[in-house]
Amino acid sequence: MTHAGRQRLKLLAFFAIFALPVALAWGMVEWRIGIPEGRTAHGELQPSLPVLSQWPLTSMEKQGEGDWWLVFDCPEACDANADRWWRLHRALGREADRVSRLRIGGGSETLPGAAMAQWTGEADWRAPHRLWILDPEGRPVLGYDVDVATADVLDDLRRLLRMNPEPPMARYDQASTLVGGTADGQ
């Protein structure tokens, strides 16, 4: 093979390196091969719901500044659901401190780590025993019906926490404000 032939072969290989991924992507789109399903969340997206601060609720407190919310409606005795969501919260492991639980309604005491609030008015989107996941600003992200599998909610919550990582120094910032306002505790 001559020098010019080798140079042409190199040029063709160079073009193939860039053209092959484009052709492969076009084939995947055209024939629907290797494309994942469009559904990734098990709950329903809730972009039309108001921010948590606008919900008709009594006052509530959040454990951490950047915590996600796990909010569930307990119109009457709902010890089984409260226990279910407490166990889900514990199943998050080291990520559990990034989630605050809020129980709305119910007559009995809350389980450890949960805040409690009561409905003060009507909301047309409210449903008994409904569960919502809210972002740290209080915007509803996902909503679940009463018959949702706990593993599906756990899967969605883990995905949300993974896709929205905690800032690297957030834990140290919270610890310093608890000690006395500065990093050295004075």
C-alpha positions in Angstrom: 0.0 0.0 0.0 1.3 3.4 -0.9 1.7 6.3 1.4 -1.3 8.1 -0.2 -3.4 5.0 0.3 -2.5 4.8 4.0 -3.3 8.5 4.4 -6.8 8.0 2.8 -7.4 5.0 5.1 -6.5 7.1 8.1 -8.9 9.9 6.9 -11.7 7.4 6.4 -11.1 5.9 9.9 -11.1 9.4 11.3 -14.5 10.2 9.7 -15.9 6.8 10.9 -14.9 7.6 14.5 -17.2 10.7 14.4 -19.9 9.4 12.1 -20.5 6.0 13.7 -22.0 7.4 17.0 -24.3 9.7 15.0 -25.4 6.8 12.8 -25.9 4.6 15.9 -28.0 7.2 17.7 -30.1 7.7 14.6 -30.7 4.0 14.4 -31.7 3.8 18.1 -34.2 6.6 17.6 -35.6 5.3 14.3 -36.1 1.7 15.4 -36.6 2.3 19.1 -33.8 0.0 20.1 -32.1 0.5 23.5 -34.2 3.5 24.5 -35.4 3.3 28.1 -39.1 3.7 29.0 -40.2 7.3 29.6 -41.4 6.5 33.1 -38.9 6.8 35.9 -41.0 7.9 38.9 -43.7 5.7 40.5 -45.6 8.7 41.8 -47.5 11.4 40.0 -45.8 14.6 39.3 -47.4 17.5 41.2 -46.4 20.8 39.6 -49.8 22.4 40.0 -50.0 22.1 43.8 -49.1 25.2 45.9 -46.0 25.5 47.9 -46.2 24.0 51.4 -46.2 27.4 53.1 -49.5 28.1 51.2 -51.3 24.9 52.4 -54.1 25.5 54.9 -52.1 24.1 57.8 -51.2 25.0 61.4 -47.6 25.9 62.0 -45.0 23.2 61.5 -41.2 23.0 61.9 -38.6 21.4 59.7 -35.7 19.6 61.2 -33.0 20.7 58.7 -32.7 23.8 56.5 -32.2 21.8 53.2 -34.3 18.8 54.1 -36.8 17.3 51.7 -40.3 16.7 53.0 -42.2 13.5 53.3 -45.8 14.7 54.0 -48.7 12.4 54.6 -52.3 13.0 55.4 -53.9 11.2 58.3 -57.5 12.1 58.6 -58.1 9.8 61.6 -56.3 7.1 63.3 -53.5 6.1 60.9 -50.9 4.3 63.1 -50.2 1.8 60.4 -49.4 4.4 57.8 -47.4 6.5 60.2 -45.3 3.4 61.1 -44.9 2.6 57.4 -43.5 6.0 56.6 -41.3 6.0 59.7 -39.8 2.7 58.5 -39.3 4.1 55.0 -37.5 7.1 56.6 -35.2 4.8 58.6 -34.6 2.7 55.4 -32.9 5.7 53.8 -29.9 5.0 56.1 -27.3 7.8 56.0 -29.5 9.9 53.8 -32.3 9.9 56.5 -31.1 13.2 58.0 -31.9 14.9 54.7 -35.6 14.2 55.0 -38.2 15.6 57.4 -41.5 13.9 58.0 -44.7 15.8 58.4 -47.9 14.2 59.5 -51.1 16.2 58.8 -53.9 15.2 61.1 -54.4 12.1 63.2 -55.2 12.0 66.9 -52.4 9.9 68.4 -48.8 11.0 69.1 -46.3 11.3 66.3 -43.5 8.8 65.9 -39.9 10.0 66.7 -38.6 12.5 64.2 -42.0 13.6 62.7 -43.6 17.0 62.9 -47.4 17.3 63.2 -49.8 19.8 61.7 -53.6 20.1 61.3 -55.7 21.2 58.4 -57.2 24.6 59.0 -59.2 24.8 55.8 -60.2 23.0 52.7 -57.9 22.1 49.8 -59.5 20.7 46.6 -56.4 18.6 45.9 -56.4 17.0 49.4 -57.1 13.2 49.6 -57.2 11.1 52.7 -54.0 9.0 53.3 -52.2 10.7 50.5 -48.4 11.0 50.5 -46.4 13.8 49.0 -42.6 14.3 48.5 -41.7 18.0 48.6 -38.4 19.6 47.8 -36.4 21.7 50.3 -38.3 24.9 49.3 -41.6 23.2 49.9 -42.6 22.6 46.3 -44.6 19.3 45.7 -42.6 17.0 43.5 -44.4 13.7 43.6 -47.8 12.5 45.0 -48.9 9.0 45.9 -52.2 7.3 46.4 -52.9 5.2 49.5 -52.2 1.9 47.8 -48.6 2.7 46.7 -45.9 0.2 47.5 -43.5 1.4 50.1 -40.5 0.1 48.0 -41.7 2.4 45.1 -41.7 5.5 47.3 -38.3 4.5 48.7 -36.9 4.1 45.2 -38.2 7.5 44.1 -37.0 9.2 47.2 -33.5 7.7 46.9 -33.4 8.8 43.2 -34.4 12.3 44.2 -31.7 12.5 46.9 -29.1 11.1 44.6 -30.0 13.5 41.8 -29.9 16.5 44.2 -26.8 15.9 46.3 -26.3 17.8 49.6 -23.7 20.6 49.3 -20.3 19.2 50.5 -20.1 21.5 53.6 -23.8 21.5 54.6 -23.4 19.2 57.5 -20.5 21.2 58.9 -22.4 24.4 58.5 -25.4 23.0 60.5 -23.2 21.7 63.2 -21.4 25.0 63.6 -24.6 26.9 64.0 -25.8 24.4 66.7 -22.6 24.8 68.7 -22.5 28.5 68.9 -22.6 30.2 65.5 -19.1 29.8 64.4 -17.0 26.9 63.2 -14.7 27.0 66.3 -17.7 27.0 68.7 -17.3 30.5 70.2 
